[in-house]
Amino acid sequence: MFSSGRYLEHFASIPKHVRWTAAQIERSMRDTINARPGAGDLWVFAYGSLIWNPVCRFETRRKATLDGWHRSFCLRTIAGRSSPRSPGRMLSLESVGKTEGIALRLPVYALEEELPLLWVREMPTGAYQPIWAPIAMEDGTCPTALIFVANQNHHLYEPNASVASVAAFIASAYGPLGTNAEYLFKLKESLAAWNIADSYIDDLVDAVIRRQSELDCP
């Protein structure tokens, strides 16, 4: 689905001026890789769905910590797990704080094949900003990793990503790829499997469950 471009069809409901073309996606990838500090195998920091569904081929995955950033459902969406009639919120990272996640090591010989798949998945609208930053491994090493953070200048960025602000959207949003709530619940489950705790995600899960219970009441 990613290699054929069919994945981008799920974003057809997004206004054309917001959607990125295949050429824009590829240019972003090339510019980011050209700015990479170093060479060889590449680490990708997974903090959301890349944890349980990485898509790209990796050789190693390890628990890691990223300083200076925190999880935030700060991106509006009307595609994927939402629609124009049922808007939702996408997960990203915003500055300040600390995030525990999973580092995926992509072998250098597979980068030309794997990175385009990753970019098609993450950058259909350019709402993320790919950056390079150090991550701390449990063995004490601190490699530089590729990380997709929120583009705060993007049309889809929402400055208020508090639990109270986003819970109602996540509780009700759905689209061709499933529901927004399913994503959130899977995220909490995947973090727990790696013994990772995130109070923002825990509080949001509780709020979404309460909201869904209210919606089910006659």
Secondary structure as UniProt FT lines:
FT   TURN            2..5
FT   HELIX           6..11
FT   TURN            12..13
FT   TURN            16..18
FT   HELIX           22..34
FT   STRAND          42..46
FT   TURN            49..52
FT   STRAND          60..77
FT   TURN            84..85
FT   STRAND          88..106
FT   HELIX           108..110
FT   HELIX           111..122
FT   STRAND          128..134
FT   STRAND          136..137
FT   TURN            138..139
FT   STRAND          144..150
FT   TURN            152..153
FT   TURN            155..156
FT   HELIX           163..172
FT   STRAND          174..175
FT   TURN            176..177
FT   STRAND          178..179
FT   HELIX           180..193
FT   TURN            194..195
FT   HELIX           199..216
//
